């Protein structure tokens, strides 16, 4: 946890589906998931959901809120979750005083930017089959074949810009073709 241990967070317990904050709410700080999963989303005028980020245990989110007056998206618990809110004033004071805290935040934000750029590249692929394969290759563990996930397949579909139905059909075809095998919690490229 590093320098954040100097800040006393406000702990929130969320039910699955509960909104932590909504676009337009006044910012009060950034968050870290202790348990569960929280998705950051935006909703278009047509109601279509765009997933921006899904945070799991020990992942921070909404860091940009330290430099904004209002949240730019919604944060919704995907499961029961416990989150720590690091108040804005205390966080900014720590960042102003502690070089390690600044470097830690900068490194985390850089990793998020790299992940988002990779996801944008995948979302630009027109073919659902090729998009899914590109995502699986990008997310594979060190063995180059195993993709572990602790969320739902729907979460992955939303992240790569496919409807859940199109994603499920594509996975079924890839499995029937012998390109992948599926087990609970992971997919293996064969």
ZICORQUI-V849484 format. One record per pair of residues at least 24 apart in sequence whose ideal C-beta (glycine too) atoms are under 10 Angstrom apart, sorted by the first residue. I is the first residue (numbers start at 1). GAP is how many residues later the second one is. Records with the same first field share a line. If there is no record, write none. Layout:
I = GAP  GAP
This chain:
1 = 31  57  83  103
2 = 96  98  99  101  102  103
3 = 88  91  92  94  95  96  97  98  99  100  101  102
4 = 26  28  56  80  82  86  87  90  94  97  100  101
6 = 84  87  88  91  92  95
7 = 77  78  79  80  82  83  84  86  87  94
8 = 76  78  79  82
9 = 25  74  75  76  77  78  81  82
10 = 73  74  75  76  77
11 = 71  72  73  74
12 = 65  69  70  71  72  73
13 = 64  67  68  69  70
14 = 24  61  62  63  64  65  66  67  68  69
15 = 62  64  65  66
16 = 60  61  62  63  64  65
17 = 59  60  61  62  63
18 = 57  58  59  62  63
19 = 55  56  57  58
20 = 41  42  51  54  55  56  57  61  63  65
21 = 41  44  49  50  52  53  54  55  64
22 = 48  49  51  52  53  54
23 = 47  48  49  50  51  52
24 = 46  47  48  49  50
25 = 40  45  46  49  50
26 = 39  42  43  44  45  62
27 = 35  37  38  39  40  41  42  43  44  45  61
28 = 34  37  43  57  58  59  60  61
29 = 33  34  36  37  55  56  57  58  59  60  61  62  63
30 = 30  31  32  33  34  35  36  54  55  56  57  58  61  75
31 = 24  28  29  30  31  32  34  44  50  52  53  54  55
32 = 25  26  27  28  29  30  50  51  52  53  54
33 = 24  25  26  27  28  44  48  49  50  51
34 = 24  47  48  49  50
35 = 44  45  46  47  48
36 = 41  42  43  44  45  46  47
37 = 39  40  41  42  43  44  113  114  115  118
38 = 24  37  38  39  40  41  43  45
39 = 34  35  36  37  38  39  112  116  119  120
40 = 31  32  33  34  35  36
41 = 32  33  34  35  117
42 = 30  31  32
43 = 30  31
49 = 25  27  109
50 = 108  109  111
51 = 68  103  104  105  106  107  108  109  110
52 = 60  64  67  107
53 = 59  62  63  66  106
54 = 24  96  97  101  102  104  105
55 = 26  28
56 = 25  93  94  95
57 = 24  25  93
59 = 49  53
60 = 24  26  44  45  48  49  52
61 = 51
62 = 24
63 = 28  42  45  46  49
64 = 45
65 = 26
66 = 25  26  29  39
67 = 25
78 = 73  74  76  77
79 = 71  72  73
115 = 24  44
119 = 40  41  42
120 = 41
122 = 37  38  39
123 = 36  37  38  39
124 = 37
125 = 35  36
127 = 43
128 = 29  32  33  34  35  38  39  41  42  43  45
129 = 40  41  42  44  45  48  50
130 = 40
131 = 29  30  31  35  36  39
132 = 24  25  28  30  34  35  38  39  41  42  47  48  55
133 = 37  41  46  47  56
134 = 26
135 = 24  25  26  27  32
136 = 24  35  38  43  44  51  52  53
137 = 52
139 = 48
140 = 47  48  49
141 = 45  47
143 = 45  46
144 = 45
145 = 35  36  41  42  43  44  45
146 = 37  40  41  42  43
147 = 33  35  38  39  40  41  42
148 = 37  38  39  40
149 = 36  37  38
150 = 35  36
151 = 34
153 = 29  34
156 = 31
